[in-house]
Amino acid sequence: MDIQAALQSEDPAQMVSCNQLYIDGRWQAAARGGTFDVINPATERLLAKVAAATREDVDAAVRAARAQFDSGPWSKMSGAERGKLLYRLAELMERDQAYLAKLETLNLGRPLMEPTVLDVPNAIATVRYFAGWADKIEGRTIPTPGYFGAPTLSYTVREPIGVVGAITPWNTPAMIACWKLAPALAAGCTMVLKPAEEAPLTTLYLARLIEEAGFPPGVFNVVPGIGEVAGAALSRHPDIDKLSFTGSPEVGRLIMRDAAEGFKRVALELGGKSPQIILADANLEAAVGGCAMGLFFNQGQVCAAGTRVLVHRSRYDQVLQALSAAAEGVKLGDPLDPTTNMGSLVSKRQLERVSGYVDAGVQAGATVVAGGKRLDRPGYFFRPTIFGQADNDMRIAQEEIFGPVGLVMPFDEVDEAIRLANGTRYGLAATIWTRDVSAAHMIASKVRVGAVGINGWAPIDPRLPWGGSKTSGIGRELGWAGIEAVTEEKVITAVL
């Protein structure tokens, strides 16, 4: 496939080079020949037909991953050799990053600028970061008092956990696929990955690059398909050693139940209802700009979206007015137009979900001060929406909407802000806007979340562990925690 020709083509179908399953190093149709449609959400037109994996396909992929892990060349490779392959993958991703960004834009309907400046660079950086860990996964020696009077040498080694089953979401598919595959492959695991049916295309292209980089067959397998079929088959498969899932709490519970049958390890990132706390002394220009980004980036389809803006009462009216103006100033439209600020939601179902929550907010007594309606044009476009006169007990404050909808609520004292921030079942992220360094760190210590940004929304980096508390999930990805999550520590004691 000619990447440059695809980038210049006006036909989106020319962008799609991978629409089959990738199992044991081979591209193939689904066992029963089934496919599913992938829609361009900005046009509501067919973008691709992709092979729909069945239980038989998932079983074949797991068998390939298990065989490669147990007896293939992957298990005999040194960490340095695995790292070299990951570095090669990062180079290929960098070579094709414009293609990856455009493919993600077509698949998700989001402005091209977003995957160009954030998602794809973060994915590349993640692969490079974990390539560097591949030959540095070390154990430790532990002094003990001996064994029945004899001296001992006790030490540990970190071993790969085995075959990892990964299920990724549709909102940032390339980035989160790399969050899962890079540490697992660096540690020596093998993987079977099921991308979300709404957005499988960049993940399938990553498999193409993994093939080009020279990874042995079976190390990385991709089984796109319907969640209730392919996802369920993967989470229930007895030969999977760990399940890594990013998505909704409802599906996360099902995966935990499936994992319990065989005591599989799990890592779950299940979304959030993240607060952004603006203290009275905050730089309002920076705070409003940052809050708007936290609300509207990727059409609000972000697990860490800062959808609850908590503002000191003395600045409430200013912030409400400024955020409303920011919402009204967003330009919705063609995601490939460089002047577009916001694209479409990912699907008709997601559009109906967001519309339903806006209606529920109005019925509960909140006031729409900006947006609140679908854009009158083809595509799943919804205007960025700001609610005032809301309280923390409303559904729009308690449930994850996953769209460009936020609410602004006042508080009088810092303790009240902390109580409101912690007053949901979620605990993924929070942002604090203030010039008071002491107050910022005090609040950061008291909010029950996995990550806090001070004067900056969601500053993610491959070196920083990512995950949540409460209903937001279990476990961490990225950083050294990402290596710990895909390895087991074995203790060895020699009586001397």
C-alpha positions as CSV (number, residue, x, y, z in Angstrom):
1,M,0.0,0.0,0.0
2,D,1.3,3.5,-0.9
3,I,0.9,5.6,2.3
4,Q,1.4,8.9,0.5
5,A,-1.2,8.0,-2.1
6,A,-3.7,7.1,0.6
7,L,-3.0,10.4,2.5
8,Q,-3.7,12.4,-0.7
9,S,-6.8,10.4,-1.7
10,E,-10.2,12.0,-1.4
11,D,-11.7,8.5,-1.0
12,P,-11.6,7.5,2.6
13,A,-11.8,3.8,1.6
14,Q,-8.3,4.2,0.2
15,M,-7.1,4.7,3.8
16,V,-8.1,1.2,4.9
17,S,-5.4,-1.3,4.3
18,C,-6.2,-3.9,7.0
19,N,-9.7,-5.3,7.6
20,Q,-9.0,-9.0,8.4
21,L,-8.0,-10.8,11.6
22,Y,-4.3,-11.1,12.4
23,I,-3.6,-14.5,13.9
24,D,-0.3,-16.2,14.3
25,G,1.4,-13.8,11.8
26,R,-1.2,-14.3,9.1
27,W,-4.0,-12.1,7.8
28,Q,-7.2,-14.1,7.4
29,A,-11.0,-13.9,7.2
30,A,-13.1,-14.9,10.1
31,A,-13.8,-18.6,10.5
32,R,-17.4,-18.1,9.6
33,G,-16.8,-15.4,7.0
34,G,-18.7,-12.7,9.0
35,T,-18.0,-9.0,8.9
36,F,-19.2,-5.9,10.6
37,D,-19.5,-2.3,9.3
38,V,-17.2,0.5,10.4
39,I,-18.9,3.9,9.9
40,N,-17.3,7.3,9.4
41,P,-19.3,9.1,12.1
42,A,-18.7,12.5,10.6
43,T,-20.5,11.5,7.4
44,E,-22.6,8.5,8.5
45,R,-21.1,6.6,5.5
46,L,-19.5,3.2,5.4
47,L,-15.8,3.4,5.9
48,A,-14.9,-0.3,5.9
49,K,-16.1,-3.9,6.4
50,V,-14.0,-5.7,8.9
51,A,-13.8,-9.4,9.7
52,A,-15.9,-10.3,12.7
53,A,-14.0,-12.8,14.9
54,T,-16.0,-15.7,16.4
55,R,-15.2,-17.9,19.4
56,E,-13.2,-20.2,17.0
57,D,-11.1,-17.3,15.8
58,V,-10.4,-16.2,19.4
59,D,-9.4,-19.7,20.3
60,A,-7.0,-19.9,17.4
61,A,-5.4,-16.6,18.4
62,V,-5.0,-17.7,22.0
63,R,-3.5,-21.0,20.9
64,A,-1.0,-19.1,18.8
65,A,-0.1,-16.8,21.6
66,R,0.2,-19.7,24.0
67,A,2.4,-21.7,21.7
68,Q,4.7,-18.8,21.1
69,F,5.0,-18.0,24.8
70,D,5.6,-21.6,25.9
71,S,7.9,-22.8,23.2
72,G,8.5,-20.3,20.5
73,P,11.5,-18.0,19.9
74,W,9.9,-15.2,21.9
75,S,10.4,-17.1,25.2
76,K,14.1,-17.5,24.3
77,M,14.8,-13.9,23.3
78,S,16.8,-11.6,25.5
79,G,15.3,-8.4,26.8
80,A,17.7,-6.5,24.6
81,E,16.3,-8.4,21.5
82,R,12.7,-7.7,22.5
83,G,13.6,-4.0,23.1
84,K,15.2,-3.8,19.6
85,L,12.0,-5.0,18.0
86,L,9.9,-2.5,20.0
87,Y,12.3,0.3,19.0
88,R,11.8,-0.8,15.4
89,L,8.0,-0.6,15.8
90,A,8.3,2.9,17.2
91,E,10.3,3.9,14.2
92,L,7.7,2.5,11.8
93,M,4.9,4.2,13.7
94,E,6.8,7.5,13.4
95,R,7.3,6.9,9.7
96,D,3.5,6.4,9.3
97,Q,2.3,8.8,12.0
98,A,0.4,11.0,9.5
99,Y,-1.4,8.0,8.2
100,L,-2.3,6.7,11.7
101,A,-3.6,10.1,12.7
102,K,-5.8,10.5,9.5
103,L,-7.0,6.9,9.8
104,E,-8.1,7.6,13.4
105,T,-9.8,10.8,12.4
106,L,-11.8,9.1,9.8
107,N,-12.7,6.2,12.2
108,L,-13.6,8.5,15.1
109,G,-14.8,11.7,13.6
110,R,-12.4,13.8,15.7
111,P,-10.4,16.8,14.5
112,L,-7.2,15.7,12.8
113,M,-5.1,17.9,15.1
114,E,-5.9,15.8,18.2
115,P,-4.5,12.5,17.2
116,T,-1.7,14.3,15.3
117,V,-0.4,16.2,18.4
118,L,-1.4,13.9,21.2
119,D,-2.6,10.4,20.6
120,V,-0.2,9.1,18.0
121,P,2.9,10.9,19.5
122,N,1.9,9.4,22.9
123,A,1.6,6.0,21.4
124,I,5.0,6.2,19.8
125,A,6.5,7.5,23.1
126,T,4.9,4.6,25.0
127,V,6.4,2.0,22.7
128,R,9.9,3.7,23.0
129,Y,9.6,4.0,26.7
130,F,8.9,0.3,27.3
131,A,11.5,-0.7,24.7
132,G,13.9,0.8,27.1
133,W,12.6,-1.3,30.0
134,A,12.9,-4.6,28.1
135,D,16.4,-5.4,29.3
136,K,16.1,-3.8,32.7
137,I,13.4,-5.9,34.4
138,E,15.3,-7.0,37.5
139,G,14.7,-9.0,40.7
140,R,16.1,-8.2,44.1
141,T,18.1,-10.0,46.8
142,I,16.5,-10.2,50.3
143,P,18.6,-10.9,53.4
144,T,17.0,-13.4,55.8
145,P,18.3,-14.9,59.1
146,G,18.8,-18.3,57.6
147,Y,17.2,-21.7,57.7
148,F,17.6,-23.8,60.8
149,G,21.0,-22.3,61.4
150,A,22.2,-22.6,57.8
151,P,22.8,-19.4,55.8
152,T,20.6,-18.7,52.9
153,L,20.6,-16.7,49.7
154,S,17.2,-15.5,48.8
155,Y,16.4,-13.6,45.6
156,T,13.6,-12.8,43.3
157,V,13.1,-12.8,39.6
158,R,10.4,-11.1,37.6
159,E,8.9,-13.4,35.0
160,P,6.3,-12.6,32.3
161,I,2.8,-13.4,33.3
162,G,2.0,-15.3,30.1
163,V,-0.7,-14.7,27.6
164,V,-2.4,-11.3,28.0
165,G,-5.9,-10.7,26.7
166,A,-6.6,-7.0,26.0
167,I,-9.8,-5.3,25.2
168,T,-9.5,-1.7,24.1
169,P,-12.0,1.2,23.9
170,W,-13.0,3.2,20.8
171,N,-12.2,6.7,22.1
172,T,-8.4,6.6,21.8
173,P,-7.7,3.2,20.2
174,A,-4.1,3.6,19.0
175,M,-2.8,5.1,22.1
176,I,-4.5,2.7,24.6
177,A,-3.5,-0.3,22.4
178,C,0.1,0.8,22.8
179,W,-0.4,1.3,26.6
180,K,-1.3,-2.4,26.7
181,L,0.9,-4.0,24.2
182,A,4.2,-2.2,24.9
183,P,4.7,-3.2,28.5
184,A,3.4,-6.8,27.9
185,L,5.7,-7.4,24.9
186,A,8.7,-5.7,26.7
187,A,8.3,-8.1,29.6
188,G,8.1,-11.2,27.3
189,C,4.4,-11.8,27.3
190,T,2.3,-12.6,24.2
191,M,-1.0,-10.9,23.5
192,V,-4.4,-11.3,21.9
193,L,-6.1,-7.9,21.5
194,K,-9.7,-7.2,20.7
195,P,-10.3,-3.6,19.6
196,A,-13.7,-1.9,19.9
197,E,-15.9,-2.6,17.0
198,E,-16.6,1.1,16.5
199,A,-12.9,1.9,15.9
200,P,-10.6,-1.1,15.0
201,L,-8.7,0.4,12.1
202,T,-5.6,1.9,13.7
203,T,-5.1,-1.2,15.9
204,L,-5.2,-3.4,12.8
205,Y,-2.6,-1.1,11.2
206,L,-0.4,-1.4,14.3
207,A,-0.5,-5.2,13.7
208,R,0.7,-4.5,10.1
209,L,3.6,-2.6,11.5
210,I,4.4,-5.3,14.1
211,E,4.5,-7.7,11.2
212,E,6.9,-5.4,9.3
213,A,9.1,-4.9,12.3
214,G,9.8,-8.7,12.5
215,F,8.0,-9.9,15.6
216,P,7.7,-13.7,15.6
217,P,4.2,-15.0,14.6
218,G,1.8,-15.4,17.5
219,V,3.4,-12.7,19.7
220,F,0.7,-10.2,18.9
221,N,-2.7,-11.2,17.5
222,V,-5.8,-8.9,16.7
223,V,-9.3,-10.3,16.7
224,P,-11.8,-7.5,15.9
225,G,-15.4,-8.4,16.4
226,I,-18.5,-7.8,18.4
227,G,-18.0,-7.5,22.1
228,E,-20.7,-10.0,23.1
229,V,-19.0,-12.6,20.8
230,A,-15.2,-11.9,20.5
231,G,-14.8,-10.0,23.7
232,A,-16.7,-12.5,25.7
233,A,-14.8,-15.4,24.2
234,L,-11.5,-13.7,25.1
235,S,-12.4,-12.9,28.7
236,R,-13.7,-16.4,29.3
237,H,-10.8,-18.3,27.6
238,P,-9.1,-20.6,30.0
239,D,-5.6,-20.2,28.5
240,I,-5.5,-16.4,29.1
241,D,-3.3,-15.5,32.1
242,K,-4.3,-11.8,32.4
243,L,-7.1,-9.6,31.2
244,S,-6.6,-5.9,30.6
245,F,-9.7,-3.9,29.8
246,T,-10.5,-0.2,29.3
247,G,-14.2,0.6,29.1
248,S,-17.4,0.9,31.1
249,P,-17.9,-0.3,34.7
250,E,-20.8,-2.5,33.4
251,V,-18.5,-4.5,31.1
252,G,-15.7,-4.4,33.7
253,R,-17.9,-6.3,36.1
254,L,-18.6,-9.0,33.5
255,I,-14.9,-9.3,32.9
256,M,-14.1,-9.6,36.6
257,R,-16.7,-12.4,36.9
258,D,-15.1,-14.2,33.9
259,A,-11.6,-13.8,35.3
260,A,-12.7,-15.2,38.7
261,E,-13.4,-18.6,37.2
262,G,-9.7,-19.2,36.5
263,F,-8.2,-16.6,38.9
264,K,-6.9,-14.6,36.1
265,R,-5.1,-11.4,36.9
266,V,-7.0,-8.3,35.8
267,A,-6.4,-4.6,35.1
268,L,-9.5,-2.5,34.6
269,E,-9.7,1.2,33.7
270,L,-13.4,2.0,33.9
271,G,-13.9,5.7,33.3
272,G,-14.6,8.7,35.5
273,K,-16.6,11.7,36.5
274,S,-13.6,13.9,37.1
275,P,-13.8,17.2,39.0
276,Q,-12.0,20.4,38.1
277,I,-11.7,22.6,41.2
278,I,-11.2,26.3,40.7
279,L,-10.1,28.2,43.8
280,A,-10.8,31.9,44.3
281,D,-7.2,32.8,43.6
282,A,-6.9,30.9,40.3
283,N,-5.7,32.5,37.1
284,L,-9.1,32.5,35.5
285,E,-7.9,32.7,31.9
286,A,-5.7,29.6,32.3
287,A,-8.4,27.8,34.4
288,V,-11.2,28.5,31.9
289,G,-9.0,27.4,28.9
290,G,-7.9,24.3,30.7
291,C,-11.4,23.4,31.9
292,A,-12.7,23.9,28.3
293,M,-10.0,21.5,27.1
294,G,-10.9,19.0,29.8
295,L,-14.6,19.2,28.8
296,F,-14.4,19.3,25.0
297,F,-11.2,17.4,23.9
298,N,-12.2,14.4,21.7
299,Q,-15.8,15.6,21.9
300,G,-15.7,14.9,25.6
301,Q,-15.2,11.2,24.9
302,V,-12.4,10.9,27.4
303,C,-12.3,8.8,30.5
304,A,-10.6,11.6,32.4
305,A,-12.9,14.4,31.0
306,G,-13.2,17.1,33.7
307,T,-17.0,17.3,33.5
308,R,-17.7,18.6,37.0
309,V,-16.3,22.2,37.3
310,L,-16.4,23.2,41.0
311,V,-15.8,26.9,41.4
312,H,-15.5,29.1,44.4
313,R,-18.7,31.0,44.7
314,S,-16.9,34.4,44.3
315,R,-15.8,33.4,40.8
316,Y,-18.8,31.3,39.8
317,D,-20.6,33.8,37.6
318,Q,-17.4,34.6,35.8
319,V,-16.5,31.0,35.1
320,L,-20.0,30.0,34.0
321,Q,-20.1,32.9,31.6
322,A,-16.6,32.3,30.2
323,L,-17.1,28.5,29.8
324,S,-20.4,29.2,28.1
325,A,-18.6,31.6,25.7
326,A,-15.9,29.0,25.1
327,A,-18.6,26.4,24.2
328,E,-20.4,28.7,21.9
329,G,-17.1,29.6,20.2
330,V,-16.2,26.0,19.3
331,K,-16.4,25.3,15.6
332,L,-18.0,21.9,14.8
333,G,-17.5,20.4,11.3
334,D,-15.4,18.4,9.0
335,P,-12.7,16.7,11.1
336,L,-10.2,17.1,8.3
337,D,-10.7,20.8,8.1
338,P,-7.8,22.5,10.0
339,T,-10.1,25.2,11.3
340,T,-12.4,22.6,13.0
341,N,-12.3,22.5,16.8
342,M,-14.7,19.7,17.4
343,G,-15.8,16.7,15.3
344,S,-18.6,14.2,15.7
345,L,-19.4,11.7,18.4
346,V,-18.4,8.2,17.5
347,S,-21.8,6.6,16.7
348,K,-25.6,7.2,16.6
349,R,-25.9,5.3,19.8
350,Q,-23.4,7.6,21.5
351,L,-25.3,10.6,20.1
352,E,-28.6,9.3,21.5
353,R,-26.9,8.7,24.9
354,V,-25.6,12.2,25.1
355,S,-28.9,13.7,24.0
356,G,-30.7,11.6,26.7
357,Y,-28.4,12.9,29.4
358,V,-29.0,16.5,28.4
359,D,-32.7,15.9,28.5
360,A,-32.4,14.3,31.9
361,G,-30.4,17.3,33.2
362,V,-33.1,19.7,32.1
363,Q,-35.9,17.6,33.6
364,A,-33.9,17.5,36.9
365,G,-33.9,21.3,37.0
366,A,-30.4,22.2,35.7
367,T,-30.2,25.1,33.2
368,V,-28.6,24.8,29.7
369,V,-26.5,27.9,29.3
370,A,-24.7,26.8,26.1
371,G,-25.3,24.1,23.5
372,G,-27.6,21.3,24.3
373,K,-28.6,20.2,20.8
374,R,-27.5,18.1,17.9
375,L,-26.0,20.0,14.9
376,D,-28.3,20.1,11.9
377,R,-26.1,18.3,9.4
378,P,-25.1,14.7,8.4
379,G,-22.9,13.1,11.0
380,Y,-23.2,12.5,14.8
381,F,-22.4,16.1,15.8
382,F,-23.6,17.5,19.2
383,R,-23.0,21.0,20.3
384,P,-20.7,21.5,23.4
385,T,-23.0,22.0,26.3
386,I,-22.7,23.7,29.7
387,F,-25.1,23.4,32.5
388,G,-25.7,25.9,35.4
389,Q,-28.0,25.5,38.4
390,A,-26.9,21.9,38.8
391,D,-26.2,20.0,42.0
392,N,-24.0,17.0,42.7
393,D,-26.9,14.6,43.2
394,M,-28.2,14.9,39.6
395,R,-27.6,12.1,37.1
396,I,-25.6,14.5,34.9
397,A,-23.2,14.9,37.9
398,Q,-23.1,11.3,38.9
399,E,-23.0,9.3,35.7
400,E,-20.4,9.3,32.9
401,I,-21.9,10.9,29.9
402,F,-18.9,10.5,27.6
403,G,-19.8,13.6,25.5
404,P,-19.1,17.3,25.4
405,V,-21.3,18.1,28.4
406,G,-20.2,19.7,31.6
407,L,-21.8,21.4,34.6
408,V,-20.5,24.2,36.8
409,M,-21.3,24.1,40.5
410,P,-20.3,26.6,43.3
411,F,-18.7,25.9,46.6
412,D,-17.9,28.2,49.6
413,E,-15.1,26.4,51.5
414,V,-12.3,24.1,50.4
415,D,-13.6,21.2,52.5
416,E,-16.9,21.5,50.6
417,A,-15.0,21.4,47.3
418,I,-13.2,18.2,48.4
419,R,-16.5,16.7,49.5
420,L,-18.1,17.4,46.2
421,A,-15.1,16.1,44.3
422,N,-15.2,12.8,46.1
423,G,-19.0,12.6,45.9
424,T,-19.3,10.1,43.1
425,R,-18.6,6.4,42.6
426,Y,-15.7,7.2,40.3
427,G,-12.1,8.1,41.2
428,L,-10.0,8.4,38.1
429,A,-8.6,12.0,37.9
430,A,-9.0,15.5,39.2
431,T,-7.6,19.0,38.3
432,I,-6.9,21.8,40.7
433,W,-6.6,25.4,39.6
434,T,-4.9,27.7,42.1
435,R,-1.9,29.9,42.7
436,D,-1.7,28.6,46.3
437,V,0.9,25.8,46.2
438,S,0.1,24.6,49.7
439,A,-3.7,24.5,49.0
440,A,-3.1,22.6,45.8
441,H,-1.0,19.9,47.5
442,M,-3.4,19.6,50.4
443,I,-6.4,19.2,48.1
444,A,-4.5,16.7,46.0
445,S,-3.8,14.6,49.1
446,K,-7.5,14.4,49.9
447,V,-9.2,13.7,46.6
448,R,-9.7,10.0,46.0
449,V,-8.4,9.6,42.5
450,G,-5.6,8.0,40.7
451,A,-4.1,11.1,39.1
452,V,-4.2,14.8,40.0
453,G,-3.2,17.7,37.7
454,I,-2.4,21.0,39.2
455,N,-2.9,24.0,36.9
456,G,-3.1,21.6,33.9
457,W,-5.7,19.0,32.8
458,A,-4.7,15.4,32.4
459,P,-0.9,15.7,31.9
460,I,-0.4,12.1,30.9
461,D,3.0,10.6,30.1
462,P,4.2,7.0,29.5
463,R,6.5,7.3,32.5
464,L,3.5,8.0,34.9
465,P,1.3,5.2,36.1
466,W,-2.3,5.6,35.1
467,G,-5.4,4.1,36.7
468,G,-8.2,4.9,39.2
469,S,-9.9,4.1,42.5
470,K,-13.4,3.1,43.4
471,T,-15.5,2.3,40.3
472,S,-12.8,3.8,38.0
473,G,-11.0,0.5,38.1
474,I,-8.3,-1.8,39.5
475,G,-4.6,-1.7,38.8
476,R,-2.3,0.6,36.9
477,E,-0.8,1.0,33.4
478,L,2.3,2.8,32.2
479,G,5.5,3.6,34.2
480,W,7.2,0.9,36.1
481,A,3.8,-0.1,37.4
482,G,3.0,-1.2,33.8
483,I,5.9,-3.7,34.0
484,E,4.8,-5.0,37.4
485,A,1.3,-5.5,36.1
486,V,2.5,-8.0,33.4
487,T,5.1,-9.9,35.5
488,E,5.1,-12.2,38.5
489,E,7.7,-12.0,41.2
490,K,9.2,-15.5,41.9
491,V,11.2,-16.1,45.1
492,I,14.2,-18.5,45.1
493,T,15.9,-19.5,48.3
494,A,19.2,-21.5,48.4
495,V,20.2,-23.0,51.7
496,L,24.0,-22.7,51.7
